[in-house]
Structure formats: structure tokens, C-alpha cells
Amino acid sequence: MSVRVLIVDDQALFREALATLLEVQPEIEVVGEAGDGDQAVRLCAELRPDVALMDLRMPVLDGIAATTRLRTEQPGVRVLALTTFDDDADVFAALRAGAVGYLLKDVSSTRLVEALVAAKRGESVLQPSVAAKLVARVAQLPAETIRAQPLTTPLSDRELEVVRLLAKGHSNREIAKTLFLAEGTVKNLVTSVLAKLQVRDRTQAALRARELGLF
């Protein structure tokens, strides 16, 4: 079943180019375009996309404010930030607002499609540089702030390899290639990692692993 995508960006030429790129992908159905965050919120209510591919810096209503509204008004719509900037303020504001992922506009088309499919499933998708920022932020917290309960069931050596690659923002396909595993095997390992760490998504897995001193 295809991923229904709403493209949100204030640059019309970029929206059109991105729509053209995505429309030839069998996994993707572009259901609409919005030029600002306010229009995005209205179109999400009307079109019910699976994922809003959201720029952050826009007029009228920026992407972070739009994401905050969507989390309340349209919680079934996943927001995937796609922007030019990866400064700390934008990254953390977008994730706090409820975005399930954060990618930069230099991302490859293959990676973008993978991210949209993953976002529909509710998985976190992060650019490697963004994942590194999150882990670094946790590392700067005082020890008492990140004190974590030990795991009931420890991670296997292979699962440790997987979670370390997750923390670098790697997709299942990239992990499979790095570890010379089948993609289905990696998917099962990720599921096991999430269960053992008692978290819902890949971002939380990376942070929890850091709290536990696993890397």
C-alpha cells in the first residue's frame, strides 16, 4: 500500500521538483502541496495524508508550529522534517514538536523514499548528523539526569552492533549492507532491540543505549 504524502515547502519550484521525483516511485502517492504551515494543517484535515514532508522555515506559519498543531489536530499524520538547516535549535524544536524524523535537502531520493515508508510506520528517521547531535546532547546531561534502570534482558553482540548504527542514523538497508545481513534479519534485530530497551522508536533506542553506556 502506497504512502500518501503532502509536500510542504514555501518554494514552489522545489515543491514541483520534489513532487515529480516522488510521483515516479511506486511506494509513494503525492496527494497535495502546501506553501506554508497554515495551508499544510488545512490540507492535512482535508486530504488525510500518511506523511507531511515538512520544511521548517516558512512564512505565515512555520514548520515547527504546524507540526505542533498537527500533533493535536491530526495525530494520524506523521511529520517528516525536510530542511536545509541542521542547527541544534531547529533539530530539537522539530522533534519536540512531534516530528518523527529530520532529513536535510541533500538526502538521496532512495533514502527519502525509505524515510517516507518508515515514517508511515511511525519509525524515527534521522540524518546521521542529526542522530549524532541527539546522542551528543544526552552525553552533555548531568549523570543524575540520565540515570537509567538496567536492562532486564541484555542486548546480544549483534544487537549492540545494530543499535550503534541506529545511533548514527543508518536505515535498515544501510545496516544490512554494513553488517552483511539480510534486510529482513536487520528488521527483526531492530524489533528485538526496541523491545529490550523498552522504547517505541529508533531515536529513543539511540538515546536509551547512550544512557546505559552501551557506546
C-alpha positions as CSV (number, residue, x, y, z in Angstrom):
1,M,0.0,0.0,0.0
2,S,1.5,3.3,-1.1
3,V,2.4,6.2,1.3
4,R,0.2,9.2,0.9
5,V,2.4,12.3,1.1
6,L,1.7,16.0,1.4
7,I,4.7,18.2,0.4
8,V,5.0,21.4,2.4
9,D,7.6,24.0,1.3
10,D,7.4,27.7,0.5
11,Q,9.5,27.4,-2.6
12,A,7.1,26.4,-5.5
13,L,9.9,25.2,-7.8
14,F,11.3,22.9,-5.1
15,R,7.8,21.5,-4.4
16,E,7.2,20.8,-8.0
17,A,10.6,19.1,-8.5
18,L,10.1,17.0,-5.4
19,A,6.6,16.0,-6.5
20,T,7.9,15.0,-9.9
21,L,10.6,12.9,-8.2
22,L,8.3,11.2,-5.8
23,E,5.4,10.5,-8.2
24,V,7.5,8.0,-10.2
25,Q,8.2,6.0,-7.0
26,P,5.7,3.0,-6.8
27,E,5.7,3.3,-3.0
28,I,4.6,7.0,-2.9
29,E,1.5,8.9,-3.8
30,V,1.7,12.7,-3.7
31,V,-1.7,13.8,-2.6
32,G,-1.1,17.6,-2.4
33,E,1.3,20.5,-1.9
34,A,1.2,23.4,0.6
35,G,3.2,26.6,0.6
36,D,3.1,27.3,4.3
37,G,2.3,25.7,7.6
38,D,-1.2,27.0,7.9
39,Q,-2.2,25.7,4.5
40,A,-0.5,22.4,5.4
41,V,-2.7,22.0,8.5
42,R,-5.8,22.7,6.5
43,L,-4.8,20.3,3.7
44,C,-4.0,17.5,6.2
45,A,-7.5,17.7,7.6
46,E,-8.9,17.6,4.0
47,L,-6.6,15.1,2.3
48,R,-5.5,12.9,5.3
49,P,-2.0,12.1,4.1
50,D,0.1,9.4,5.9
51,V,3.1,11.8,6.0
52,A,3.6,15.5,5.8
53,L,7.0,16.2,4.3
54,M,7.6,19.5,6.1
55,D,10.0,22.4,5.5
56,L,10.7,24.3,8.8
57,R,11.3,27.9,7.8
58,M,8.2,29.2,6.0
59,P,6.0,32.3,6.1
60,V,2.6,32.6,7.8
61,L,3.1,29.5,10.0
62,D,6.5,27.8,10.2
63,G,7.0,24.1,10.1
64,I,7.6,23.7,13.8
65,A,4.3,25.5,14.7
66,A,2.5,23.5,12.0
67,T,3.9,20.2,13.4
68,T,2.7,21.2,16.9
69,R,-0.8,21.8,15.6
70,L,-0.9,18.6,13.6
71,R,0.1,16.6,16.6
72,T,-3.0,17.8,18.3
73,E,-5.4,18.2,15.4
74,Q,-4.3,15.4,13.1
75,P,-2.4,12.9,15.2
76,G,-2.6,10.3,12.5
77,V,-0.4,12.3,10.2
78,R,3.3,11.7,10.6
79,V,5.5,14.7,10.1
80,L,8.9,14.2,8.5
81,A,11.0,17.4,8.5
82,L,12.9,18.1,5.3
83,T,15.0,21.2,5.5
84,T,18.3,22.9,4.5
85,F,19.4,23.5,8.1
86,D,20.6,21.1,10.8
87,D,21.4,23.6,13.6
88,D,20.6,22.4,17.1
89,A,17.7,24.8,17.7
90,D,15.8,23.5,14.6
91,V,16.5,19.9,15.2
92,F,15.4,19.8,18.8
93,A,12.4,22.1,18.3
94,A,11.1,19.9,15.4
95,L,11.5,16.7,17.4
96,R,9.9,18.2,20.5
97,A,7.0,19.4,18.3
98,G,6.3,15.8,17.3
99,A,8.2,15.2,14.0
100,V,9.1,11.5,13.6
101,G,12.2,12.3,11.6
102,Y,14.6,15.0,10.4
103,L,16.3,15.0,7.0
104,L,18.3,17.5,5.0
105,K,17.5,18.5,1.5
106,D,20.7,17.0,0.2
107,V,19.3,13.5,1.0
108,S,19.3,11.0,-1.8
109,S,16.0,10.0,-3.5
110,T,16.4,6.4,-2.3
111,R,16.9,7.5,1.3
112,L,14.0,9.9,1.1
113,V,11.6,7.2,-0.1
114,E,12.9,4.8,2.6
115,A,12.3,7.5,5.2
116,L,8.7,8.2,4.0
117,V,7.9,4.5,4.2
118,A,9.4,4.2,7.6
119,A,7.6,7.4,8.8
120,K,4.3,5.9,7.8
121,R,5.1,3.0,10.2
122,G,5.8,5.5,12.9
123,E,9.6,4.9,12.9
124,S,12.0,7.7,13.6
125,V,14.2,8.7,10.7
126,L,17.2,10.9,11.2
127,Q,20.0,12.2,9.1
128,P,23.3,10.8,10.5
129,S,24.5,14.3,11.6
130,V,21.2,14.8,13.4
131,A,21.4,11.5,15.2
132,A,24.9,12.5,16.3
133,K,23.6,15.7,17.7
134,L,20.9,13.9,19.8
135,V,23.5,11.5,21.2
136,A,25.9,14.3,21.9
137,R,23.1,16.3,23.7
138,V,22.4,13.3,26.0
139,A,26.1,13.0,26.7
140,Q,26.2,16.5,28.0
141,L,23.4,16.0,30.5
142,P,24.4,15.6,34.2
143,A,24.7,11.9,35.3
144,E,21.7,12.2,37.6
145,T,19.5,13.4,34.8
146,I,20.2,10.3,32.6
147,R,20.4,7.7,35.3
148,A,18.8,4.6,33.7
149,Q,17.4,1.3,35.0
150,P,19.5,-1.7,33.9
151,L,18.1,-3.9,31.1
152,T,16.1,-7.0,32.1
153,T,17.4,-8.8,29.1
154,P,20.8,-7.7,27.8
155,L,21.5,-7.0,24.1
156,S,23.4,-9.6,22.1
157,D,26.6,-8.6,20.4
158,R,24.8,-8.4,17.1
159,E,22.0,-6.2,18.6
160,L,24.7,-3.9,20.1
161,E,26.2,-3.5,16.6
162,V,22.7,-2.6,15.3
163,V,21.9,-0.1,18.0
164,R,25.3,1.6,17.4
165,L,24.5,2.0,13.7
166,L,20.9,3.2,14.6
167,A,22.5,5.9,16.7
168,K,24.4,7.1,13.6
169,G,21.1,7.5,11.7
170,H,21.5,4.4,9.4
171,S,18.5,2.8,7.8
172,N,17.8,-0.9,7.9
173,R,19.1,-1.2,4.4
174,E,22.4,0.5,5.3
175,I,22.7,-1.6,8.4
176,A,22.2,-4.7,6.4
177,K,24.9,-3.7,4.0
178,T,27.3,-2.8,6.7
179,L,26.8,-6.0,8.7
180,F,26.4,-8.3,5.7
181,L,22.9,-9.3,6.7
182,A,19.6,-9.7,5.0
183,E,17.3,-6.7,5.4
184,G,14.7,-8.9,7.0
185,T,17.2,-10.0,9.6
186,V,18.0,-6.4,10.4
187,K,14.3,-5.6,10.8
188,N,13.9,-8.4,13.3
189,L,17.0,-7.3,15.2
190,V,15.7,-3.7,15.4
191,T,12.4,-5.0,16.7
192,S,14.2,-7.0,19.3
193,V,16.4,-4.0,20.3
194,L,13.3,-1.8,20.8
195,A,11.6,-4.4,22.9
196,K,14.7,-5.0,25.1
197,L,15.3,-1.3,25.5
198,Q,11.6,-0.7,26.2
199,V,11.3,2.1,23.7
200,R,9.0,2.9,20.8
201,D,11.3,4.1,18.1
202,R,14.8,4.3,16.8
203,T,15.6,7.7,18.2
204,Q,14.6,6.6,21.7
205,A,16.6,3.5,21.2
206,A,19.8,5.5,20.5
207,L,19.2,7.8,23.5
208,R,18.4,4.9,25.8
209,A,21.5,3.0,24.7
210,R,23.6,6.1,25.4
211,E,22.1,6.4,28.8
212,L,23.0,2.8,29.5
213,G,26.6,3.4,28.4
214,L,26.3,0.9,25.5
215,F,28.5,3.1,23.3
